[in-house]
Amino acid sequence: MQNWARYLVRMVLGLILLVGGIYAGYRAVFPPLPLVGVIQWTKEIKSFEDSLQGVIEGLREEGYQDGLNIHLEVRNAGGKRDRAAAAAREFQERSACLLITVGTVPTLVALEVSPIPVVYTTVGAPKATGLSRPSPPKAVRFTGTSMEVPIHDQLQFLLLARPGLKRLGILFCNATPQAVATGEKAEQLSPGLGLRPILRAVPDESPEHLEEILADLLAAKIDALFIPTDPVLGTPKNLRIICDATLRASIPVMAPDGDSVVYGPLLAYHCDFMDIGRQSGRQAAQLLRGTPLEQVPQESPDIKRLTLNLKVAQRLNLRLSRQLLCQAYHLYQ
């Protein structure tokens, strides 16, 4: 009986050694794919989804594909800072070689809680939100492509769409840094364009706060409303609240991205979110190939678009000029 027990023990140990040897050999020939973590701020806004798809396309164009030579995992933060932080820590614990962040807040959070190199996309105002490259000898920890289209250029198109514009309302949510930065930038630039800025900020995404502050802004007799880069006010729900009120008051709205225009704004002058994602994907590919981070510069959008809502223009009795119409990439009718 004892001999039989010894025999079984030897067989089990032999099998363990055999399986372990096979596994070690497999890992030597086929090492685990490098993990690339993606943290997306939200799936609710289409532009974030477009940028994510662009990142995947940019990587693929440069020869990197999930399951082939990298392992790509996406975490949706659902608009919550703590979920973005948890995702960054998880990827660090799993030894991810690179983080790709879609949005300003997950970018800032990832840099705060993890030492992993970061490539960002869909960031509204890199310099104003602390995403400028540090001066030597400090190490560079990030690069990426922003969604930043010069606010001066945006306001120029608004002036073309709304002749006689003088009193410009600026509305944003001060819960997100890019909204504060771009809203205040619009306020600073307005006087140089002959505009009087009237600034209002909402504290959170509460519909009650939004409706109250929006009513106060409309009572100030504004001629048009500018919404800067704002992932809170840019949701379909909040855009509908804003545009229902402004249409009743015959006030045109300028939104930060083209997809928003379908919900009631008159126009947007914006980046192509798929394309900036593609730019960021190509930057990520450079890092995966071994290019030092400091040699991969930050980028701004290669492509800019003008989107107009002709149905809203008709409801506002605005005759859009041929000059403006000829520059439009997309016309909603």
C-alpha positions in Angstrom: 0.0 0.0 0.0 2.8 2.3 0.9 4.6 1.6 -2.4 1.4 2.4 -4.2 1.1 5.7 -2.4 4.7 6.6 -3.2 4.0 5.7 -6.8 1.0 8.1 -7.0 2.9 10.9 -5.4 5.7 10.5 -7.9 3.2 10.4 -10.8 1.5 13.6 -9.5 4.9 15.4 -9.1 6.0 14.2 -12.5 2.8 15.6 -14.1 3.2 18.9 -12.3 6.8 19.2 -13.5 5.8 18.2 -17.0 3.0 20.7 -17.2 5.2 23.4 -15.6 7.9 22.7 -18.2 5.4 22.8 -21.1 4.0 26.1 -19.7 7.5 27.6 -19.2 8.5 26.6 -22.7 5.3 28.0 -24.2 5.9 31.3 -22.3 9.5 31.3 -23.6 8.4 30.9 -27.2 5.1 32.9 -26.8 5.6 35.6 -24.1 2.4 37.4 -22.8 1.4 40.3 -25.0 2.2 43.7 -23.6 -0.9 45.2 -21.8 -2.1 48.6 -22.9 -4.8 50.0 -20.7 -7.4 52.5 -21.9 -9.4 54.7 -19.5 -12.4 56.4 -21.1 -14.2 59.1 -19.2 -17.7 58.3 -20.4 -19.6 56.4 -23.1 -22.6 58.7 -22.9 -21.1 61.3 -25.2 -20.5 60.2 -28.7 -17.3 62.1 -29.2 -15.6 59.9 -26.5 -16.7 56.8 -28.3 -15.4 58.2 -31.7 -12.0 59.0 -30.2 -11.7 55.5 -28.7 -12.4 54.0 -32.1 -9.9 56.4 -33.7 -7.2 55.2 -31.2 -7.8 51.6 -32.1 -7.6 52.5 -35.8 -4.4 54.5 -35.3 -2.8 51.6 -33.5 -3.9 49.2 -36.2 -2.6 51.4 -39.0 0.8 51.3 -37.3 0.8 47.5 -37.0 -0.6 47.1 -33.4 -3.8 45.1 -32.9 -5.5 43.6 -29.9 -4.8 39.9 -29.6 -2.1 40.0 -32.2 0.8 41.8 -30.7 -0.8 43.8 -27.8 -3.5 43.2 -25.3 -5.8 46.2 -25.2 -8.3 46.6 -22.3 -10.8 49.4 -22.0 -12.2 50.7 -18.7 -15.2 53.1 -18.8 -15.0 55.6 -15.8 -18.7 56.5 -16.2 -17.9 60.1 -15.6 -16.6 59.2 -12.1 -13.1 60.3 -10.9 -12.8 57.5 -8.4 -13.5 54.9 -11.1 -10.8 56.4 -13.3 -8.4 56.2 -10.4 -9.3 52.6 -9.7 -8.7 51.7 -13.3 -5.3 53.4 -13.3 -4.3 51.5 -10.2 -5.5 48.2 -11.6 -3.5 48.6 -14.7 -0.4 49.5 -12.7 -0.8 46.3 -10.5 -1.0 44.3 -13.8 2.2 45.9 -15.1 0.6 47.7 -18.1 3.3 49.2 -20.3 1.2 52.1 -21.4 -2.1 54.0 -20.5 -4.3 55.7 -23.1 -6.7 58.1 -21.6 -9.8 59.5 -23.3 -10.7 62.8 -21.7 -9.1 65.4 -19.4 -10.1 64.0 -16.0 -8.9 60.4 -16.6 -5.6 61.9 -17.9 -5.0 64.0 -14.8 -6.1 61.1 -12.5 -3.8 58.6 -14.3 -0.8 60.9 -13.9 -1.6 61.4 -10.2 -2.0 57.8 -9.2 0.2 55.8 -11.5 3.8 56.1 -12.9 2.8 54.4 -16.2 3.4 56.6 -19.4 0.2 58.2 -20.7 -1.0 59.0 -24.2 -4.1 61.2 -24.0 -6.9 62.1 -26.5 -10.0 64.3 -26.2 -8.4 66.8 -23.8 -9.9 70.2 -24.1 -7.2 72.6 -22.9 -3.8 70.9 -22.2 -1.9 74.0 -21.0 -4.6 75.4 -18.8 -5.3 72.0 -17.1 -1.7 71.3 -16.3 -0.7 69.1 -19.2 2.2 71.2 -20.4 5.6 69.4 -20.8 7.8 70.1 -17.8 11.1 71.8 -18.2 14.3 69.7 -18.0 15.5 67.9 -16.0 12.1 66.8 -15.0 11.0 63.6 -16.7 8.3 63.7 -19.4 5.4 61.4 -18.4 2.8 62.0 -21.1 2.0 63.0 -24.7 -1.2 63.0 -26.7 -3.5 64.9 -29.1 -5.9 67.4 -27.8 -9.3 68.4 -29.1 -8.4 72.0 -28.7 -9.6 74.3 -31.6 -8.7 77.9 -31.0 -11.6 79.7 -29.2 -10.8 82.8 -31.2 -11.6 80.9 -34.4 -14.8 79.5 -32.9 -16.0 82.9 -31.9 -15.3 84.2 -35.4 -17.7 81.7 -36.9 -20.3 82.6 -34.3 -20.0 86.3 -35.4 -20.6 85.2 -39.0 -23.6 83.2 -38.0 -25.1 85.9 -35.7 -24.5 89.4 -37.3 -24.7 92.2 -34.8 -23.7 90.0 -31.9 -22.6 92.1 -28.9 -23.6 90.5 -25.7 -22.1 87.0 -25.5 -23.3 84.5 -22.9 -20.8 81.9 -21.7 -22.1 78.9 -19.8 -20.1 76.0 -18.3 -19.9 73.6 -15.4 -17.1 74.3 -13.0 -16.8 70.7 -11.9 -14.4 69.9 -14.7 -11.1 71.7 -15.3 -11.3 71.9 -19.1 -14.7 73.6 -18.9 -13.4 76.3 -16.5 -10.3 76.8 -18.6 -12.1 77.2 -22.0 -14.9 79.2 -20.5 -12.6 81.7 -18.9 -10.5 81.8 -22.2 -13.6 82.8 -24.1 -14.3 85.5 -21.6 -10.7 86.9 -22.0 -10.9 86.9 -25.8 -14.4 88.4 -26.2 -13.5 92.1 -25.8 -10.9 91.8 -28.6 -13.7 90.7 -30.9 -16.0 93.6 -29.9 -18.1 91.3 -27.6 -19.2 91.9 -24.0 -18.9 88.5 -22.2 -21.5 87.5 -19.6 -20.2 84.5 -17.7 -22.2 82.0 -15.7 -21.1 78.7 -14.2 -23.2 75.8 -12.9 -21.8 73.8 -9.9 -22.8 70.3 -11.1 -25.1 68.3 -13.5 -28.3 69.0 -11.5 -31.1 70.0 -13.9 -32.5 72.4 -11.3 -29.2 74.3 -11.0 -28.8 74.4 -14.8 -32.3 75.7 -15.4 -31.9 78.4 -12.7 -28.6 79.7 -13.9 -29.6 79.5 -17.5 -32.7 81.6 -16.8 -30.5 84.2 -15.0 -28.2 84.3 -18.1 -31.1 84.8 -20.5 -32.5 87.6 -18.3 -29.2 89.4 -19.0 -30.4 89.9 -22.6 -27.6 88.0 -24.3 -27.5 87.8 -28.1 -25.9 84.3 -28.3 -24.7 81.6 -26.0 -21.3 79.9 -26.2 -20.8 76.5 -24.5 -17.0 75.8 -24.2 -15.5 72.3 -23.9 -17.7 70.8 -21.2 -18.4 67.1 -20.8 -21.2 67.9 -18.3 -23.2 70.4 -20.3 -22.3 68.5 -23.5 -24.5 65.5 -22.6 -27.7 65.1 -24.8 -29.9 65.6 -21.7 -28.3 69.0 -20.7 -28.0 70.2 -24.3 -31.8 69.7 -24.7 -32.5 71.7 -21.5 -30.3 74.5 -22.7 -31.5 74.6 -26.3 -35.2 74.3 -25.4 -34.8 77.5 -23.3 -32.6 79.4 -25.8 -34.9 78.6 -28.8 -37.9 80.0 -26.9 -35.8 83.1 -26.3 -34.6 83.2 -30.0 -30.9 82.9 -28.8 -28.5 80.9 -31.0 -26.1 78.5 -29.2 -22.6 77.5 -30.2 -21.6 74.0 -29.0 -18.1 72.5 -28.7 -18.5 69.5 -31.0 -20.4 68.6 -34.2 -22.4 65.8 -32.7 -24.0 68.2 -30.2 -25.5 70.3 -33.0 -28.3 67.7 -33.6 -29.7 68.5 -30.1 -30.4 72.1 -30.8 -27.3 74.3 -31.1 -27.0 76.4 -34.2 -23.3 75.6 -34.9 -20.0 74.1 -33.8 -16.4 74.6 -35.1 -14.6 71.6 -33.8 -12.1 68.8 -34.3 -12.8 65.5 -35.9 -12.9 63.2 -32.9 -12.2 60.0 -34.8 -9.1 61.7 -36.3 -7.7 63.0 -33.1 -8.1 59.5 -31.7 -6.2 58.2 -34.7 -3.4 60.7 -34.1 -3.2 59.5 -30.5 -3.1 55.9 -31.6 -0.2 56.7 -33.8 1.6 58.4 -30.9 1.0 55.3 -28.7 2.4 53.1 -31.5 5.7 55.1 -31.4 6.1 54.5 -27.7 5.3 50.8 -28.2 8.1 50.6 -30.8 10.5 52.0 -28.2 10.7 55.7 -29.1 11.5 57.8 -25.9 8.5 59.6 -24.6 10.2 63.0 -24.8 10.7 62.5 -28.6 6.9 62.1 -29.2 5.6 65.7 -29.1 2.1 66.7 -28.1 -0.2 67.4 -31.0 -3.4 69.4 -31.8 -6.1 68.5 -34.3 -5.0 68.1 -37.9 -8.6 68.4 -39.1 -11.2 71.1 -38.1 -14.9 71.0 -39.1 -17.8 73.5 -39.2 -21.2 72.0 -38.5 -24.5 74.0 -39.0 -28.1 73.2 -38.0 -30.2 74.7 -40.8 -33.5 73.8 -39.1 -32.5 75.8 -36.0 -31.3 78.7 -38.2 -34.8 78.7 -39.8 -36.5 78.7 -36.4 -34.3 81.6 -35.3 -35.0 83.5 -38.6 -31.3 83.7 -39.3 -30.2 84.0 -42.9 -26.8 82.3 -42.9 -24.3 83.8 -45.4 -23.0 82.0 -48.4 -19.5 82.4 -47.0 -20.6 80.5 -43.9 -22.5 77.8 -45.7 -19.7 77.1 -48.1 -17.3 76.4 -45.2 -19.6 73.9 -43.5 -18.6 70.2 -43.5 -22.0 69.0 -42.2 -25.4 70.6 -42.5 -28.2 69.3 -40.3 -31.6 69.8 -42.0 
